[in-house]
Every structure is written in structure tokens, then in C-alpha cells.
Amino acid sequence: MIQLINAYKKKEKIAQLKSFLERVAPVRVTPFRIVEAVSCAVISGSERIITEEGILPSAEDFLLKVKVPVIGICYGMQLISCVFGAQIESGDNIKGLRKVKIIRENLLTTGLPQEVMLPESHRERIISVSDKLEIFAVSKAGIELVKVKGRDIYGTQFHFERSKKYGYIVLKNFLRISGEDV
């Protein structure tokens, strides 16, 4: 069972991501909280702006205490990165396909080409990371994939759930990391 954390301000915005995940495994939509009987957690994107609104206290508490693997998408990556010491900035809206370059292989990138076109939609970006984070992919727009050192907590700036060609590769890799049989 996948825990899908809805970071959107409106409940109905989570439907597309939920549908994508349900093609592979059962999904339980929740706010930021520890849930029993899940193998992993996915943090959605959001229209929220961290540089204006700050980090949700419930999100920080969740990320510091969670025991299952986590992947954050877009806003989810920005949250993860900020909780673990990164700096972000707000800028121009970045929308559309971007060439993402895998600079270091890891379990999440298995099966992806070294350079891949992936969809993005964001205004904030990570400008520096702490020694608690590892960078695995970049683009001209900035840092695209991070992992918390020593933990199975990942963040993707790109929206892998919107990529028909590569989205399920990333999702299945994440589910394998989580111990799911896919």
C-alpha cells in the first residue's frame, strides 16, 4: 500500500497522481502523518510556495520520523530538501519538458537514459544542498533529483507521474526500493 500525501490546498488536485499510482499498487491518501501498514510514501506537488509560506510543521515532523521510503515530487522535493538543510529560491515559472541529466546512478534511476526529457512545472528551485543530501540529476533549471544520505528519502523536481515513457520506470524503481513486488 502506497501512502499518498496530499500537499495540495484543494483535495481534487490529487486525483491525477492517485490514478497514476493506483495502476501499480493500492493507494491511501492522507495528510502529513505517520500511517501504519504502508510500504512507502509519495508526497505530491503543490501550488504552495515555501519561500512565502514556509515549511508545514506537520511535513517536517513527518520527514524526520518516517521509517518507510519516501519520494517527493516537485513541491515534495523542495520540502524534503529544505527539511534536510537545502536553500531554495523563487523565480520564473518553469513549465514543460526539460532535459534532465543523470549525473550519478542510483536505484531510482535504473533503466533511465543518462539524458531524458521530463515534464516540470514549478517556480521554486533548490540553489544549494547540505551535506545531508546527495544530488543525482540536474538540468539547466537546477537540481532535479536528490536523496537524503543514509535514508530512502528521495525528491524529484520533475513530475515523473506525467511522463508516459519514463514515469513508470521511476515509480517501479521506487516501489522496488520499498520492498514491493512489481
C-alpha positions, 0 to 999 in steps of 0.5 A: 500500500502506497501512502499518498500525501496530499500537499495540495490546498484543494483535495481534487488536485490529487486525483491525477497522481492517485490514478497514476499510482493506483495502476501499480499498487493500492493507494491511501491518501492522507495528510502529513502523518505517520500511517501504519501498514504502508510500504512507502510514501509519495508526497505530491506537488503543490501550488504552495510556495515555501519561500512565502509560506514556509515549511508545514510543521506537520511535513517536517515532523513527518520527514524526520520520523518516517521509517518507510521510503519516501519520494517527493515530487516537485513541491515534495522535493523542495520540502524534503530538501529544505527539511534536510538543510537545502536553500531554495529560491523563487523565480520564473515559472518553469513549465514543460519538458526539460532535459534532465541529466543523470549525473550519478546512478542510483536505484531510482534511476535504473533503466533511465537514459543518462539524458531524458526529457521530463515534464516540470512545472514549478517556480521554486528551485533548490540553489544549494544542498547540505551535506545531508543530501546527495544530488543525482540529476540536474538540468539547466533549471537546477537540481532535479533529483536528490536523496537524503544520505543514509535514508530512502528519502528521495525528491524529484523536481520533475513530475515523473507521474506525467511522463508516459515513457519514463514515469513508470520506470521511476515509480517501479524503481521506487516501489522496488526500493520499498520492498514491493513486488512489481 
